[in-house]
Amino acid sequence: LCSDISPLLKDPAAFRTLIDLLEDHLRVSFPKIDFIAGECLDSRGFLIGPPLAQRLGIGFVPIRKKGKLPGPTESVSYALEYGKAELEIQSDAVEPGQKVVIVDDLLATGGTMRAACELLKRLKAEVLECLVIIELKLLKGSEKLDSIPFYSLLQYD
C-alpha cells in the first residue's frame, strides 16, 4: 500500500500539493530544464510528468514499452526480476545537450529508471536528475543510477 498513489490522484488538493512540491524542488535545484521525461510503463508515472512539465512551461517526452511510440525510436533492453523488457524513446525526442529530468511515481529496483537514463544518454541529452514520489530504499534502486542525481519525496524501508 505504501506505493499506491491512487489516493493522491483522487484528491485534487493532494494532487495539486504533490505537483507543487515537485515543481518547487525543480525550480530551486535547476534554473534551466528543457524537458520532463516520463516513464510511461504504467499510467501512474505518466500522470505526474505532463502536469509538472506544464507548470514549468516546458515539454514532456514519453518513454514507453517497445512498440507503443510512432516513428523512428531508440530502444534499450533491461533485466527485470522475472525476465527482460524493452523501453523506447522517439529518436527526435530531444536534441544533443538538452537538459532533462526523468520523472516516475516509484523507484524500486532501479532497472527501469536506469534504462530510461540510458535512452536519453544515447540521444546525447543531459540527465539532470531522476525524480520520484516514492522510493523503496530496501531495494537499493538508486544505486543503479550511478552518478545521476536522484530525489524522492517519500522513502520507505
Salt bridges, closest charged atoms under 4 A:
ASP20 OD1 - ARG55 NH1 2.64
GLU23 OE2 - ARG27 NE 2.88
GLU23 OE1 - ARG55 NH1 2.76
ASP34 OD1 - LYS32 NZ 2.32
ASP42 OD2 - ARG44 NH2 3.79
GLU74 OE2 - ARG122 NH1 3.33
GLU86 OE1 - LYS66 NZ 3.94
GLU88 OE2 - LYS66 NZ 3.41
ASP105 OD2 - ARG44 NE 3.15
GLU118 OE2 - ARG122 NE 3.08
GLU126 OE1 - LYS99 NZ 2.86
GLU129 OE1 - HIS25 NE2 2.73
GLU135 OE2 - LYS137 NZ 3.95
ASP146 OD2 - ARG114 NH1 3.81
